[in-house]
Amino acid sequence: MKWNLISLELRQNRRSFYICLFITLVFIVLLLGKAEAYVNNPEMVRLIKGMPEGLLKAFNIQVESFQTFEGYLATQVFPYFMVILSSFATAWAAGSIAKEQDRGTYEYLFALPYSRSTIFWSKAAAHWLHMTIVYVLSTFLLLLLAESSGQLEHLGYLLRLLLVGYLLVLSLMGIGYGLTSWVSSTAVSAGAGIAVLAFLLNLLSGSSEMMEKLSVISPYRLFDAFDIVKGGELPAAGWIVTLGLYAAGTVAGLLILKRRDLG
């Protein structure tokens, strides 16, 4: 890795980084701002219980999750935090090489006195920095608002959930890296689309038997966010698969890049 290459990638993605940070922080504030209306509100619980059972199951709505602040955060805030950040992060990863081809700058980039591996890993480091900065700042805001609400009971469970979120974003970034050397103009949109699709598959997993089977491919299914904030254990398979997807996707993207004729 070379800092000048990392710095170049950071500058190229600077606008989308600020957009991602702004949208993520705003959504966290808006969603947590509604917590008081939902958490331990008997009228809201009765309203939700009055909804058709099929609708609740289709959208994976668990009435008991509205009885605690952690449950509300896990089911109503965490998923949207994840889909926003993972969409941007996966798009950055998928656009690593594809955007250079679309801009017509890849000939210049790969004519520099650096190996393809050095260029690829430098880009990956820049993406990791941007993603981690957004994640840390968003987490800080989320924890600050949670503590100030006076309703948070188990900080440790919430921290475990946030760790899971970081692993999920990494796994989707790995898929993006696996795409970047294969496709050009469609890579960025494909990367963001995969992140959104993974979220939707998990959201609609209870709508039908077919959706339940399809949702198995979503990384979101590796962890049960609501169970985690109730004190559930983090499954070893979740750690292995998420980190494995990140590692395998990154290595696959690099190997494809090394073998590909970019002329």
C-alpha positions in Angstrom: 0.0 0.0 0.0 1.1 3.5 -0.8 -0.2 6.6 1.1 -0.3 8.7 -2.1 -2.6 6.1 -3.7 -4.7 5.9 -0.6 -5.0 9.7 -0.5 -6.0 9.7 -4.2 -8.8 7.3 -3.6 -10.0 9.2 -0.5 -10.2 12.3 -2.6 -12.1 10.6 -5.4 -14.7 9.3 -3.0 -14.8 12.4 -0.8 -18.2 13.6 -2.0 -20.0 10.2 -1.6 -18.3 9.9 1.8 -19.8 13.1 3.1 -23.2 12.2 1.6 -23.0 8.8 3.3 -22.0 10.4 6.7 -24.8 13.0 6.5 -27.6 10.6 5.5 -26.5 8.1 8.2 -26.4 10.6 11.0 -29.7 12.2 10.0 -31.4 8.8 9.9 -30.1 7.8 13.3 -31.4 11.1 14.8 -34.8 10.8 13.1 -35.3 7.1 14.0 -34.2 7.4 17.6 -36.3 10.6 17.9 -39.4 8.4 17.4 -38.3 5.9 20.1 -40.4 7.5 22.9 -43.5 7.1 20.8 -43.0 3.4 20.4 -41.1 2.0 23.5 -43.3 0.9 26.4 -46.3 2.7 24.8 -49.4 0.5 25.5 -51.4 2.3 22.8 -48.7 1.7 20.2 -48.4 -2.0 21.2 -52.2 -2.5 20.9 -52.1 -0.8 17.5 -49.3 -3.1 16.3 -51.0 -6.2 17.7 -54.2 -5.2 15.9 -52.4 -5.4 12.5 -53.1 -8.6 10.5 -50.9 -11.5 11.5 -49.8 -12.0 7.9 -48.6 -8.5 7.6 -46.6 -8.7 10.8 -45.0 -11.9 9.7 -44.3 -10.7 6.1 -42.3 -7.7 7.4 -40.8 -9.6 10.3 -42.3 -7.2 12.9 -42.0 -8.5 16.4 -44.4 -6.9 18.9 -42.1 -7.6 21.9 -39.3 -5.7 20.3 -41.2 -2.4 21.1 -41.2 -3.2 24.8 -37.6 -2.2 25.4 -35.3 0.6 24.0 -32.8 -2.0 22.9 -35.4 -4.0 21.0 -36.6 -0.9 19.2 -33.1 0.0 18.3 -32.3 -3.5 17.0 -35.4 -3.8 14.8 -36.2 -0.2 13.8 -32.8 1.7 13.7 -30.0 -0.8 13.3 -31.3 -2.3 10.0 -31.6 1.1 8.3 -28.2 2.1 9.6 -26.8 -1.0 8.0 -28.5 -0.7 4.6 -27.4 2.9 4.2 -23.8 2.4 5.1 -23.4 -0.9 3.4 -24.9 0.5 0.2 -22.3 3.2 0.0 -19.4 1.0 1.2 -20.2 -1.8 -1.3 -20.5 0.7 -4.1 -17.0 2.1 -3.2 -15.6 -1.5 -3.2 -17.4 -2.4 -6.5 -16.2 0.8 -8.1 -12.5 0.3 -7.3 -11.4 -0.7 -10.8 -14.7 -0.2 -12.6 -14.7 3.5 -12.1 -11.2 3.9 -13.5 -12.4 2.1 -16.7 -15.5 4.3 -16.9 -13.4 7.5 -16.5 -10.8 6.3 -19.0 -8.1 6.8 -16.3 -7.1 3.1 -15.8 -4.4 3.3 -18.4 -2.7 6.2 -16.6 -3.2 4.6 -13.2 -1.7 1.2 -14.1 1.1 2.9 -16.0 2.4 4.3 -12.6 5.4 2.5 -11.1 3.2 0.4 -8.8 2.1 -3.2 -9.0 -1.6 -4.0 -9.5 -1.6 -5.4 -6.0 -0.3 -2.2 -4.5 -3.0 -0.2 -6.3 -5.7 -2.6 -5.3 -4.8 -2.8 -1.6 -4.4 1.0 -1.5 -7.9 1.5 -2.8 -9.2 -1.1 -0.3 -7.4 0.7 2.6 -9.1 4.0 1.6 -12.5 2.4 1.5 -11.9 0.8 4.9 -11.0 4.2 6.3 -14.0 5.9 4.9 -16.4 3.1 6.1 -14.8 2.9 9.5 -15.0 6.7 10.0 -18.7 6.7 9.2 -19.3 3.7 11.4 -17.4 5.1 14.4 -19.1 8.6 14.2 -22.5 7.0 13.7 -22.0 4.6 16.6 -20.8 7.5 18.8 -24.0 9.5 18.0 -26.2 6.4 18.5 -24.7 5.6 21.9 -24.9 9.3 22.9 -28.6 9.5 22.1 -29.3 6.1 23.6 -27.6 7.1 26.9 -29.4 10.5 27.0 -32.7 8.8 26.5 -32.5 7.2 30.0 -34.1 4.0 28.6 -31.0 2.0 27.8 -30.6 -0.9 30.1 -27.9 -3.1 28.6 -25.0 -1.2 27.0 -23.0 -4.4 26.5 -25.7 -6.0 24.4 -25.9 -2.9 22.2 -22.1 -2.8 21.7 -22.2 -6.5 20.6 -25.0 -5.6 18.1 -22.8 -2.8 16.7 -19.9 -5.1 16.3 -22.1 -7.4 14.3 -23.1 -4.5 12.1 -19.4 -3.8 11.3 -18.9 -7.4 10.3 -22.0 -7.2 8.0 -20.7 -4.2 6.2 -17.3 -5.8 5.7 -19.0 -8.9 4.2 -20.9 -6.9 1.7 -17.8 -4.9 0.8 -16.1 -8.2 0.1 -18.8 -9.0 -2.4 -18.2 -5.6 -4.0 -14.5 -6.3 -4.4 -15.3 -9.6 -6.1 -17.3 -7.7 -8.7 -15.1 -4.7 -9.5 -12.7 -6.4 -11.9 -15.5 -8.2 -13.8 -17.8 -5.3 -14.7 -17.4 -1.7 -15.6 -20.2 0.8 -15.7 -22.6 -1.4 -13.8 -20.3 -2.2 -10.9 -21.2 0.7 -8.6 -25.0 0.3 -9.0 -24.6 -3.5 -8.8 -22.7 -3.2 -5.5 -25.3 -0.8 -4.0 -28.1 -3.0 -5.3 -26.7 -6.1 -3.7 -26.6 -4.4 -0.3 -30.2 -3.3 -0.6 -31.3 -6.7 -1.9 -29.6 -8.4 1.1 -31.7 -6.1 3.4 -34.9 -6.7 1.5 -34.5 -10.5 1.5 -34.1 -10.4 5.3 -37.0 -8.0 5.8 -39.4 -10.1 3.7 -38.2 -13.5 4.8 -41.5 -14.3 6.5 -43.7 -13.3 3.7 -43.7 -16.8 2.0 -41.9 -20.1 2.0 -40.1 -19.1 -1.2 -38.8 -15.9 0.4 -37.7 -17.8 3.5 -35.6 -20.0 1.3 -34.2 -17.1 -0.8 -33.3 -15.1 2.3 -30.8 -17.7 3.3 -28.3 -16.0 1.0 -28.5 -12.7 2.8 -25.7 -12.0 5.3 -28.3 -10.4 7.6 -29.6 -13.8 8.3 -26.4 -14.8 10.0 -27.3 -12.8 13.1 -30.6 -12.2 14.9 -30.3 -8.6 16.0 -33.3 -8.8 18.4 -31.9 -11.9 20.1 -28.5 -10.2 20.5 -29.9 -7.3 22.4 -31.8 -9.7 24.6 -28.4 -11.3 25.6 -28.1 -14.0 22.9 -24.8 -15.3 21.9 -23.0 -14.4 18.7 -23.0 -17.5 16.5 -19.5 -18.6 15.4 -20.8 -19.2 11.9 -21.7 -15.5 11.6 -18.1 -14.4 12.4 -16.6 -17.0 10.1 -18.9 -16.3 7.1 -18.9 -12.5 7.3 -15.1 -12.2 7.7 -14.7 -15.0 5.1 -16.8 -13.1 2.6 -14.7 -10.0 3.1 -11.4 -11.9 2.7 -12.6 -14.1 -0.2 -14.1 -11.3 -2.1 -11.1 -9.1 -1.7 -8.7 -11.8 -2.7 -10.9 -12.8 -5.7 -11.0 -9.2 -6.9 -7.3 -8.9 -6.7 -6.6 -12.2 -8.5 -9.1 -11.3 -11.3 -7.4 -7.9 -11.6 -3.9 -9.5 -11.9 -5.1 -11.8 -14.7 -7.2 -9.3 -16.6 -6.1 -7.4 -19.7 -7.0 -3.8 -19.0 -5.9 -2.6 -22.4 
